[in-house]
Amino acid sequence: MVAEGRDVAKVLIRMGGYEVGDGQPLLLIAGPCVIESEAQAISHARKVQALAQRHRLPVIFKASFDKANRTSGKSFRGVGLKAGLAIFERVKGETGLPCLTDERVAYMGDDVNDLAVLGRVGLAACPADACPEVCTSVHLITKAPGGRGAVRELCELILRAKGLWKY
């Protein structure tokens, strides 16, 4: 697959203020599987931060606020979106760690009003004709401009990467 005319395996992505990809240092993305409470999240974040400092690694705190893939429908899933986002803000405020809020979300935006969301998702993309501020803030810039197949290009890329493309 090709993104921005380059082999996807060699594309550098920006995540939490760090560059990830070929030739970059290991990036530690760590935290509990699911947020159970604010106190638990902050405690884990401090431990992750100490571990990263001890080993001189860049770090991003990660946890799910709604873990739907439980074996029982009665299992605790997390604190939910609203509380989860508030807890991530508190973790950031208390530790200074960048947070990966929900790596399962892909979002495409093309203007400055999209920057807040683009900075919080696992796959941030924009069409080829997006404003410069957005182009420098995303993981992927499509070849197609907005309204000319950019969304389809992103969907196809995701489906191919998951082995789900059937056409």
Secondary structure, DSSP 4 states (H G I P E B T S, - for coil): -EETTEEGGG--EEETTEEESTTSPP-EEE--SB---HHHHHHHHHHHHHHHHHTT--EEEE-BS-----SSTTS---S-HHHHHHHHHHHHHHH---EE-EEEEEEE--SGGGHHHHTTEEEEEE-TTS-HHHHTT-SEE-SSPTTTTHHHHHHHHHHHHTT----
